[in-house]
């Protein structure tokens, strides 16, 4: 079961599944169109179909096949170039979104599918005895022309789509939105209803379950784990979402109730702890924050020196951080219907996420007044929102990062007007003074 889920996930995230499905549809369309041309006499009376001779039909289908395979090479080149640019200019971890884009996959499938369709039409016409050069209406040739025109329009749309997605603002927005969605999923308000009070009190001999493949922990399906382990089992999960596990690493430790058989325990644990080759933002907000920070650090590197991008990243970080600071922490103890108990490891705290978002950018942007000022503005906005929500106690890490940013600005040797603008923002947090 775990291997099947792993394979399905690999297919969903690859450039293989959707294009292959489109190609299969085009092959089926070719078979169906040739059948209509041969067996259905009513086709000859349909006015929208092209009237062609056999040699003309072969020429049209051959031209469409040749043109689309050339276009396919262009599509693949653009895809490879987009991935390379994203990896070198933004972050190697930002590449995943380029492969998972459905529009991109559909266009690749349409172009290659049109080539396969035209090739089959040419093969079908080549096997037809050419008795005369009379014109006949043809479903297959008409559809070849339609697919050829559609592929041309699709490739133009694809180029426009790819160029827009390669803009750093679009990359940052996409990652920020995915991270915010992951935060809403993991820090949801109703999470408190899933929590069960209690402390782990081991009894009996522990049973250890180890990983059987290398991969990143994508998701821990706690309800399934609590439901499928033997009744009365207490189980402590030893890994977190976003953690890399190797073969032989400890996944979980369980204590079975007296008389229970633990033979199915390992299967239940490995089914609930889903691992994959690549890390994903889907249920791992920390990875989304890591991607955004990497883009900002790359922008602030001496080779690129683009503080505007770093400012854009800091402003986008406010959205997932707001969800983390105002939402409820994920539950750590869960109960099953038959007295099963599942204990999860301690998750990163709110302060951990705040420091992960700001500390490295602050250090890298110590010579950039706009970066430090934006960091203080975002921190001030979040602290104000927490005060308005009666959650002021959760802003400790924000105040700490803001204080460090003010100290960095004072020691950076900025001109007096630059320092004054930074301290004016710090004044909203009660840090520093308006004058340098």
VOKE-823109 format. One record per residue (C-alpha): residue number from 1; residue in one letter; x, y, z. Coordinates in steps of 0.25 Angstrom, whole numbers, padded with zeros to 4 digits, always signed. Example, Ala and Ser with C-alpha at 12.3 -4.5 7.8 and 13.67 -1.06 7.14 Angstrom:
2
+-------+-------+-------+-------+-------+
| tormi | torke |    c1 |    c2 |    c3 |
+-------+-------+-------+-------+-------+
|     1 |     A | +0049 | -0018 | +0031 |
|     2 |     S | +0055 | -0004 | +0029 |
+-------+-------+-------+-------+-------+
This chain:
436
+-------+-------+-------+-------+-------+
| tormi | torke |    c1 |    c2 |    c3 |
+-------+-------+-------+-------+-------+
|     1 |     X | +0000 | +0000 | +0000 |
|     2 |     X | +0011 | +0010 | +0004 |
|     3 |     X | +0019 | +0006 | -0009 |
|     4 |     X | +0006 | +0009 | -0017 |
|     5 |     X | +0004 | +0023 | -0011 |
|     6 |     X | +0018 | +0026 | -0013 |
|     7 |     X | +0017 | +0023 | -0028 |
|     8 |     X | +0004 | +0030 | -0029 |
|     9 |     X | +0010 | +0043 | -0023 |
|    10 |     X | +0022 | +0042 | -0032 |
|    11 |     X | +0013 | +0041 | -0044 |
|    12 |     X | +0004 | +0053 | -0040 |
|    13 |     X | +0017 | +0062 | -0038 |
|    14 |     X | +0024 | +0058 | -0051 |
|    15 |     X | +0023 | +0063 | -0065 |
|    16 |     X | +0018 | +0049 | -0069 |
|    17 |     X | +0004 | +0046 | -0064 |
|    18 |     X | -0005 | +0058 | -0070 |
|    19 |     X | +0003 | +0058 | -0084 |
|    20 |     X | +0002 | +0043 | -0085 |
|    21 |     X | -0013 | +0044 | -0083 |
|    22 |     X | -0015 | +0054 | -0093 |
|    23 |     X | -0007 | +0046 | -0103 |
|    24 |     X | -0015 | +0034 | -0101 |
|    25 |     X | -0028 | +0042 | -0103 |
|    26 |     X | -0022 | +0047 | -0116 |
|    27 |     X | -0018 | +0033 | -0121 |
|    28 |     X | -0033 | +0029 | -0118 |
|    29 |     X | -0038 | +0041 | -0126 |
|    30 |     X | -0029 | +0036 | -0138 |
|    31 |     X | -0035 | +0022 | -0137 |
|    32 |     X | -0049 | +0028 | -0136 |
|    33 |     X | -0047 | +0038 | -0147 |
|    34 |     X | -0042 | +0027 | -0157 |
|    35 |     X | -0054 | +0018 | -0153 |
|    36 |     X | -0064 | +0030 | -0156 |
|    37 |     X | -0057 | +0032 | -0170 |
|    38 |     X | -0058 | +0018 | -0174 |
|    39 |     X | -0071 | +0013 | -0168 |
|    40 |     X | -0081 | +0024 | -0166 |
|    41 |     X | -0086 | +0029 | -0180 |
|    42 |     X | -0093 | +0041 | -0173 |
|    43 |     X | -0080 | +0048 | -0171 |
|    44 |     X | -0080 | +0052 | -0186 |
|    45 |     X | -0092 | +0061 | -0184 |
|    46 |     X | -0086 | +0068 | -0172 |
|    47 |     X | -0083 | +0082 | -0177 |
|    48 |     X | -0072 | +0087 | -0167 |
|    49 |     X | -0062 | +0076 | -0171 |
|    50 |     X | -0051 | +0078 | -0180 |
|    51 |     X | -0052 | +0072 | -0194 |
|    52 |     X | -0038 | +0066 | -0198 |
|    53 |     X | -0033 | +0055 | -0207 |
|    54 |     X | -0025 | +0044 | -0201 |
|    55 |     X | -0011 | +0050 | -0206 |
|    56 |     X | -0016 | +0064 | -0200 |
|    57 |     X | -0020 | +0057 | -0187 |
|    58 |     X | -0006 | +0051 | -0186 |
|    59 |     X | +0001 | +0064 | -0189 |
|    60 |     X | -0007 | +0071 | -0178 |
|    61 |     X | -0005 | +0061 | -0167 |
|    62 |     X | +0010 | +0060 | -0171 |
|    63 |     X | +0011 | +0075 | -0170 |
|    64 |     X | +0004 | +0076 | -0156 |
|    65 |     X | +0012 | +0064 | -0151 |
|    66 |     X | +0025 | +0071 | -0155 |
|    67 |     X | +0021 | +0085 | -0149 |
|    68 |     X | +0016 | +0079 | -0136 |
|    69 |     X | +0029 | +0071 | -0133 |
|    70 |     X | +0037 | +0084 | -0136 |
|    71 |     X | +0028 | +0092 | -0126 |
|    72 |     X | +0029 | +0080 | -0116 |
|    73 |     X | +0044 | +0083 | -0116 |
|    74 |     X | +0042 | +0098 | -0113 |
|    75 |     X | +0032 | +0094 | -0102 |
|    76 |     X | +0043 | +0085 | -0095 |
|    77 |     X | +0054 | +0095 | -0097 |
|    78 |     X | +0045 | +0106 | -0090 |
|    79 |     X | +0042 | +0096 | -0079 |
|    80 |     X | +0056 | +0093 | -0077 |
|    81 |     X | +0060 | +0107 | -0077 |
|    82 |     X | +0050 | +0112 | -0068 |
|    83 |     X | +0054 | +0101 | -0058 |
|    84 |     X | +0069 | +0105 | -0059 |
|    85 |     X | +0066 | +0120 | -0057 |
|    86 |     X | +0057 | +0117 | -0045 |
|    87 |     X | +0068 | +0109 | -0039 |
|    88 |     X | +0080 | +0118 | -0041 |
|    89 |     X | +0073 | +0132 | -0039 |
|    90 |     X | +0063 | +0129 | -0028 |
|    91 |     X | +0066 | +0116 | -0021 |
|    92 |     X | +0067 | +0101 | -0025 |
|    93 |     X | +0055 | +0098 | -0016 |
|    94 |     X | +0046 | +0107 | -0024 |
|    95 |     X | +0047 | +0098 | -0036 |
|    96 |     X | +0036 | +0088 | -0032 |
|    97 |     X | +0025 | +0098 | -0035 |
|    98 |     X | +0029 | +0099 | -0050 |
|    99 |     X | +0028 | +0084 | -0052 |
|   100 |     X | +0014 | +0083 | -0045 |
|   101 |     X | +0007 | +0093 | -0053 |
|   102 |     X | -0005 | +0087 | -0060 |
|   103 |     X | -0006 | +0097 | -0071 |
|   104 |     X | +0009 | +0094 | -0075 |
|   105 |     X | +0006 | +0079 | -0074 |
|   106 |     X | -0007 | +0080 | -0083 |
|   107 |     X | +0001 | +0088 | -0094 |
|   108 |     X | +0012 | +0078 | -0094 |
|   109 |     X | +0001 | +0067 | -0095 |
|   110 |     X | -0006 | +0074 | -0106 |
|   111 |     X | +0006 | +0077 | -0115 |
|   112 |     X | +0011 | +0063 | -0114 |
|   113 |     X | -0003 | +0057 | -0115 |
|   114 |     X | -0005 | +0065 | -0128 |
|   115 |     X | +0008 | +0059 | -0134 |
|   116 |     X | +0003 | +0045 | -0130 |
|   117 |     X | -0011 | +0047 | -0136 |
|   118 |     X | -0005 | +0052 | -0149 |
|   119 |     X | +0005 | +0041 | -0150 |
|   120 |     X | -0006 | +0031 | -0148 |
|   121 |     X | -0015 | +0038 | -0159 |
|   122 |     X | -0003 | +0038 | -0168 |
|   123 |     X | -0001 | +0023 | -0166 |
|   124 |     X | -0016 | +0020 | -0168 |
|   125 |     X | -0017 | +0028 | -0181 |
|   126 |     X | -0004 | +0021 | -0186 |
|   127 |     X | -0011 | +0008 | -0185 |
|   128 |     X | -0023 | +0012 | -0194 |
|   129 |     X | -0023 | +0009 | -0208 |
|   130 |     X | -0024 | +0022 | -0216 |
|   131 |     X | -0034 | +0019 | -0227 |
|   132 |     X | -0036 | +0033 | -0231 |
|   133 |     X | -0033 | +0047 | -0228 |
|   134 |     X | -0048 | +0051 | -0224 |
|   135 |     X | -0050 | +0060 | -0212 |
|   136 |     X | -0056 | +0054 | -0200 |
|   137 |     X | -0060 | +0060 | -0187 |
|   138 |     X | -0051 | +0055 | -0176 |
|   139 |     X | -0052 | +0055 | -0161 |
|   140 |     X | -0038 | +0051 | -0158 |
|   141 |     X | -0032 | +0061 | -0167 |
|   142 |     X | -0041 | +0072 | -0162 |
|   143 |     X | -0038 | +0068 | -0147 |
|   144 |     X | -0023 | +0068 | -0151 |
|   145 |     X | -0024 | +0083 | -0156 |
|   146 |     X | -0032 | +0087 | -0143 |
|   147 |     X | -0022 | +0080 | -0134 |
|   148 |     X | -0010 | +0087 | -0142 |
|   149 |     X | -0016 | +0101 | -0140 |
|   150 |     X | -0020 | +0098 | -0126 |
|   151 |     X | -0005 | +0094 | -0123 |
|   152 |     X | +0000 | +0107 | -0129 |
|   153 |     X | -0009 | +0115 | -0121 |
|   154 |     X | -0006 | +0107 | -0108 |
|   155 |     X | +0009 | +0109 | -0110 |
|   156 |     X | +0007 | +0124 | -0111 |
|   157 |     X | -0001 | +0124 | -0098 |
|   158 |     X | +0009 | +0115 | -0092 |
|   159 |     X | +0021 | +0124 | -0095 |
|   160 |     X | +0013 | +0136 | -0089 |
|   161 |     X | +0009 | +0127 | -0077 |
|   162 |     X | +0024 | +0123 | -0075 |
|   163 |     X | +0029 | +0137 | -0076 |
|   164 |     X | +0019 | +0142 | -0066 |
|   165 |     X | +0022 | +0130 | -0056 |
|   166 |     X | +0037 | +0133 | -0057 |
|   167 |     X | +0036 | +0147 | -0051 |
|   168 |     X | +0041 | +0147 | -0037 |
|   169 |     X | +0028 | +0154 | -0032 |
|   170 |     X | +0020 | +0142 | -0038 |
|   171 |     X | +0029 | +0132 | -0031 |
|   172 |     X | +0029 | +0139 | -0018 |
|   173 |     X | +0014 | +0140 | -0018 |
|   174 |     X | +0012 | +0126 | -0022 |
|   175 |     X | +0020 | +0121 | -0011 |
|   176 |     X | +0014 | +0130 | -0001 |
|   177 |     X | +0000 | +0126 | -0005 |
|   178 |     X | +0004 | +0111 | -0003 |
|   179 |     X | +0010 | +0114 | +0010 |
|   180 |     X | -0002 | +0121 | +0015 |
|   181 |     X | -0011 | +0110 | +0011 |
|   182 |     X | -0002 | +0100 | +0018 |
|   183 |     X | -0003 | +0109 | +0031 |
|   184 |     X | -0018 | +0109 | +0030 |
|   185 |     X | -0018 | +0094 | +0029 |
|   186 |     X | -0009 | +0091 | +0040 |
|   187 |     X | -0012 | +0103 | +0050 |
|   188 |     X | -0027 | +0103 | +0048 |
|   189 |     X | -0036 | +0107 | +0059 |
|   190 |     X | -0044 | +0094 | +0060 |
|   191 |     X | -0030 | +0087 | +0063 |
|   192 |     X | -0033 | +0088 | +0078 |
|   193 |     X | -0045 | +0078 | +0076 |
|   194 |     X | -0035 | +0068 | +0071 |
|   195 |     X | -0026 | +0069 | +0083 |
|   196 |     X | -0027 | +0059 | +0095 |
|   197 |     X | -0021 | +0061 | +0108 |
|   198 |     X | -0011 | +0051 | +0114 |
|   199 |     X | +0003 | +0047 | +0116 |
|   200 |     X | +0010 | +0036 | +0110 |
|   201 |     X | +0012 | +0025 | +0121 |
|   202 |     X | +0019 | +0013 | +0115 |
|   203 |     X | +0016 | -0001 | +0119 |
|   204 |     X | +0022 | -0014 | +0115 |
|   205 |     X | +0032 | -0016 | +0104 |
|   206 |     X | +0033 | -0005 | +0093 |
|   207 |     X | +0032 | -0009 | +0078 |
|   208 |     X | +0040 | -0001 | +0069 |
|   209 |     X | +0036 | +0002 | +0054 |
|   210 |     X | +0047 | +0007 | +0045 |
|   211 |     X | +0047 | +0013 | +0031 |
|   212 |     X | +0049 | +0004 | +0019 |
|   213 |     X | +0052 | +0015 | +0009 |
|   214 |     X | +0059 | +0029 | +0008 |
|   215 |     X | +0050 | +0041 | +0007 |
|   216 |     X | +0044 | +0053 | +0013 |
|   217 |     X | +0032 | +0052 | +0022 |
|   218 |     X | +0021 | +0059 | +0015 |
|   219 |     X | +0009 | +0055 | +0024 |
|   220 |     X | +0006 | +0048 | +0036 |
|   221 |     X | -0009 | +0043 | +0035 |
|   222 |     X | -0011 | +0043 | +0050 |
|   223 |     X | -0026 | +0039 | +0050 |
|   224 |     X | -0023 | +0027 | +0041 |
|   225 |     X | -0011 | +0023 | +0050 |
|   226 |     X | -0020 | +0024 | +0062 |
|   227 |     X | -0031 | +0016 | +0055 |
|   228 |     X | -0022 | +0005 | +0050 |
|   229 |     X | -0013 | +0001 | +0061 |
|   230 |     X | -0017 | -0010 | +0070 |
|   231 |     X | -0027 | -0006 | +0081 |
|   232 |     X | -0021 | +0000 | +0094 |
|   233 |     X | -0008 | +0003 | +0087 |
|   234 |     X | +0000 | +0015 | +0091 |
|   235 |     X | +0009 | +0020 | +0080 |
|   236 |     X | +0020 | +0031 | +0080 |
|   237 |     X | +0023 | +0036 | +0066 |
|   238 |     X | +0038 | +0039 | +0065 |
|   239 |     X | +0038 | +0048 | +0053 |
|   240 |     X | +0032 | +0061 | +0048 |
|   241 |     X | +0026 | +0066 | +0035 |
|   242 |     X | +0038 | +0072 | +0027 |
|   243 |     X | +0048 | +0063 | +0033 |
|   244 |     X | +0057 | +0054 | +0024 |
|   245 |     X | +0058 | +0039 | +0028 |
|   246 |     X | +0067 | +0029 | +0023 |
|   247 |     X | +0066 | +0014 | +0023 |
|   248 |     X | +0066 | +0008 | +0037 |
|   249 |     X | +0062 | +0021 | +0044 |
|   250 |     X | +0052 | +0020 | +0055 |
|   251 |     X | +0038 | +0024 | +0051 |
|   252 |     X | +0031 | +0021 | +0063 |
|   253 |     X | +0031 | +0013 | +0076 |
|   254 |     X | +0019 | +0006 | +0081 |
|   255 |     X | +0014 | -0001 | +0094 |
|   256 |     X | +0003 | -0011 | +0091 |
|   257 |     X | -0008 | -0015 | +0100 |
|   258 |     X | -0007 | -0029 | +0107 |
|   259 |     X | -0011 | -0040 | +0097 |
|   260 |     X | -0010 | -0031 | +0085 |
|   261 |     X | -0003 | -0036 | +0072 |
|   262 |     X | +0007 | -0026 | +0067 |
|   263 |     X | +0009 | -0032 | +0053 |
|   264 |     X | +0001 | -0022 | +0046 |
|   265 |     X | +0007 | -0010 | +0054 |
|   266 |     X | +0018 | -0007 | +0044 |
|   267 |     X | +0009 | -0007 | +0032 |
|   268 |     X | -0001 | +0003 | +0039 |
|   269 |     X | +0011 | +0012 | +0043 |
|   270 |     X | +0017 | +0012 | +0029 |
|   271 |     X | +0003 | +0015 | +0023 |
|   272 |     X | +0001 | +0027 | +0032 |
|   273 |     X | +0014 | +0033 | +0031 |
|   274 |     X | +0015 | +0036 | +0016 |
|   275 |     X | +0029 | +0039 | +0011 |
|   276 |     X | +0033 | +0044 | -0003 |
|   277 |     X | +0046 | +0047 | -0011 |
|   278 |     X | +0044 | +0062 | -0010 |
|   279 |     X | +0040 | +0072 | +0001 |
|   280 |     X | +0026 | +0079 | -0001 |
|   281 |     X | +0020 | +0091 | +0005 |
|   282 |     X | +0006 | +0084 | +0005 |
|   283 |     X | +0006 | +0081 | +0020 |
|   284 |     X | +0020 | +0087 | +0023 |
|   285 |     X | +0019 | +0102 | +0025 |
|   286 |     X | +0033 | +0103 | +0030 |
|   287 |     X | +0038 | +0098 | +0016 |
|   288 |     X | +0030 | +0109 | +0010 |
|   289 |     X | +0036 | +0120 | +0019 |
|   290 |     X | +0050 | +0113 | +0016 |
|   291 |     X | +0048 | +0115 | +0001 |
|   292 |     X | +0044 | +0130 | +0002 |
|   293 |     X | +0056 | +0132 | +0011 |
|   294 |     X | +0065 | +0126 | +0001 |
|   295 |     X | +0060 | +0135 | -0010 |
|   296 |     X | +0062 | +0147 | -0001 |
|   297 |     X | +0076 | +0142 | +0002 |
|   298 |     X | +0080 | +0140 | -0012 |
|   299 |     X | +0075 | +0154 | -0016 |
|   300 |     X | +0083 | +0160 | -0005 |
|   301 |     X | +0096 | +0152 | -0009 |
|   302 |     X | +0107 | +0161 | -0015 |
|   303 |     X | +0106 | +0155 | -0029 |
|   304 |     X | +0091 | +0159 | -0030 |
|   305 |     X | +0089 | +0171 | -0021 |
|   306 |     X | +0074 | +0172 | -0022 |
|   307 |     X | +0069 | +0177 | -0009 |
|   308 |     X | +0055 | +0180 | -0015 |
|   309 |     X | +0053 | +0165 | -0017 |
|   310 |     X | +0057 | +0163 | -0002 |
|   311 |     X | +0047 | +0174 | +0002 |
|   312 |     X | +0036 | +0167 | -0006 |
|   313 |     X | +0039 | +0154 | +0001 |
|   314 |     X | +0038 | +0160 | +0015 |
|   315 |     X | +0024 | +0166 | +0011 |
|   316 |     X | +0019 | +0153 | +0006 |
|   317 |     X | +0024 | +0146 | +0019 |
|   318 |     X | +0014 | +0154 | +0027 |
|   319 |     X | +0003 | +0145 | +0022 |
|   320 |     X | +0007 | +0132 | +0026 |
|   321 |     X | +0013 | +0137 | +0039 |
|   322 |     X | +0000 | +0144 | +0042 |
|   323 |     X | -0007 | +0130 | +0041 |
|   324 |     X | +0004 | +0124 | +0050 |
|   325 |     X | +0003 | +0134 | +0061 |
|   326 |     X | -0012 | +0135 | +0062 |
|   327 |     X | -0016 | +0121 | +0059 |
|   328 |     X | -0016 | +0109 | +0069 |
|   329 |     X | -0004 | +0100 | +0070 |
|   330 |     X | -0006 | +0086 | +0064 |
|   331 |     X | -0010 | +0076 | +0074 |
|   332 |     X | +0000 | +0066 | +0079 |
|   333 |     X | -0008 | +0055 | +0086 |
|   334 |     X | -0019 | +0048 | +0079 |
|   335 |     X | -0029 | +0037 | +0083 |
|   336 |     X | -0035 | +0025 | +0075 |
|   337 |     X | -0048 | +0019 | +0077 |
|   338 |     X | -0042 | +0007 | +0083 |
|   339 |     X | -0034 | +0014 | +0093 |
|   340 |     X | -0022 | +0016 | +0084 |
|   341 |     X | -0013 | +0027 | +0087 |
|   342 |     X | -0004 | +0034 | +0077 |
|   343 |     X | +0007 | +0044 | +0082 |
|   344 |     X | +0014 | +0053 | +0072 |
|   345 |     X | +0027 | +0060 | +0075 |
|   346 |     X | +0028 | +0075 | +0078 |
|   347 |     X | +0025 | +0083 | +0066 |
|   348 |     X | +0033 | +0096 | +0063 |
|   349 |     X | +0028 | +0107 | +0072 |
|   350 |     X | +0022 | +0120 | +0067 |
|   351 |     X | +0035 | +0127 | +0071 |
|   352 |     X | +0043 | +0117 | +0063 |
|   353 |     X | +0036 | +0121 | +0051 |
|   354 |     X | +0037 | +0136 | +0053 |
|   355 |     X | +0052 | +0134 | +0055 |
|   356 |     X | +0053 | +0125 | +0043 |
|   357 |     X | +0046 | +0136 | +0034 |
|   358 |     X | +0054 | +0148 | +0039 |
|   359 |     X | +0068 | +0145 | +0045 |
|   360 |     X | +0075 | +0141 | +0032 |
|   361 |     X | +0069 | +0152 | +0024 |
|   362 |     X | +0073 | +0162 | +0035 |
|   363 |     X | +0087 | +0158 | +0035 |
|   364 |     X | +0089 | +0158 | +0020 |
|   365 |     X | +0082 | +0171 | +0019 |
|   366 |     X | +0089 | +0178 | +0030 |
|   367 |     X | +0095 | +0188 | +0019 |
|   368 |     X | +0081 | +0191 | +0013 |
|   369 |     X | +0073 | +0201 | +0020 |
|   370 |     X | +0060 | +0197 | +0011 |
|   371 |     X | +0061 | +0183 | +0016 |
|   372 |     X | +0063 | +0186 | +0031 |
|   373 |     X | +0051 | +0196 | +0030 |
|   374 |     X | +0042 | +0187 | +0023 |
|   375 |     X | +0045 | +0176 | +0033 |
|   376 |     X | +0041 | +0186 | +0044 |
|   377 |     X | +0029 | +0190 | +0037 |
|   378 |     X | +0024 | +0176 | +0036 |
|   379 |     X | +0028 | +0173 | +0050 |
|   380 |     X | +0020 | +0185 | +0055 |
|   381 |     X | +0008 | +0181 | +0047 |
|   382 |     X | +0008 | +0167 | +0052 |
|   383 |     X | +0010 | +0172 | +0067 |
|   384 |     X | -0002 | +0182 | +0065 |
|   385 |     X | -0011 | +0171 | +0060 |
|   386 |     X | -0007 | +0162 | +0072 |
|   387 |     X | -0011 | +0173 | +0081 |
|   388 |     X | -0024 | +0176 | +0075 |
|   389 |     X | -0027 | +0161 | +0076 |
|   390 |     X | -0023 | +0160 | +0091 |
|   391 |     X | -0011 | +0151 | +0087 |
|   392 |     X | +0000 | +0161 | +0090 |
|   393 |     X | +0008 | +0150 | +0098 |
|   394 |     X | +0011 | +0143 | +0084 |
|   395 |     X | +0019 | +0155 | +0079 |
|   396 |     X | +0031 | +0153 | +0087 |
|   397 |     X | +0039 | +0147 | +0076 |
|   398 |     X | +0035 | +0159 | +0067 |
|   399 |     X | +0039 | +0169 | +0077 |
|   400 |     X | +0053 | +0161 | +0078 |
|   401 |     X | +0055 | +0162 | +0063 |
|   402 |     X | +0051 | +0176 | +0063 |
|   403 |     X | +0061 | +0180 | +0074 |
|   404 |     X | +0072 | +0172 | +0066 |
|   405 |     X | +0068 | +0180 | +0054 |
|   406 |     X | +0069 | +0193 | +0061 |
|   407 |     X | +0083 | +0189 | +0067 |
|   408 |     X | +0088 | +0185 | +0053 |
|   409 |     X | +0083 | +0199 | +0047 |
|   410 |     X | +0090 | +0207 | +0058 |
|   411 |     X | +0103 | +0199 | +0056 |
|   412 |     X | +0103 | +0199 | +0040 |
|   413 |     X | +0107 | +0214 | +0039 |
|   414 |     X | +0095 | +0218 | +0031 |
|   415 |     X | +0094 | +0233 | +0028 |
|   416 |     X | +0085 | +0241 | +0038 |
|   417 |     X | +0073 | +0242 | +0029 |
|   418 |     X | +0073 | +0227 | +0026 |
|   419 |     X | +0075 | +0223 | +0041 |
|   420 |     X | +0064 | +0233 | +0045 |
|   421 |     X | +0054 | +0226 | +0035 |
|   422 |     X | +0057 | +0213 | +0041 |
|   423 |     X | +0056 | +0218 | +0055 |
|   424 |     X | +0042 | +0225 | +0052 |
|   425 |     X | +0037 | +0211 | +0049 |
|   426 |     X | +0043 | +0205 | +0061 |
|   427 |     X | +0036 | +0215 | +0069 |
|   428 |     X | +0023 | +0208 | +0066 |
|   429 |     X | +0028 | +0197 | +0074 |
|   430 |     X | +0034 | +0205 | +0085 |
|   431 |     X | +0048 | +0202 | +0081 |
|   432 |     X | +0059 | +0213 | +0079 |
|   433 |     X | +0056 | +0228 | +0077 |
|   434 |     X | +0051 | +0236 | +0065 |
|   435 |     X | +0064 | +0243 | +0065 |
|   436 |     X | +0078 | +0237 | +0062 |
+-------+-------+-------+-------+-------+
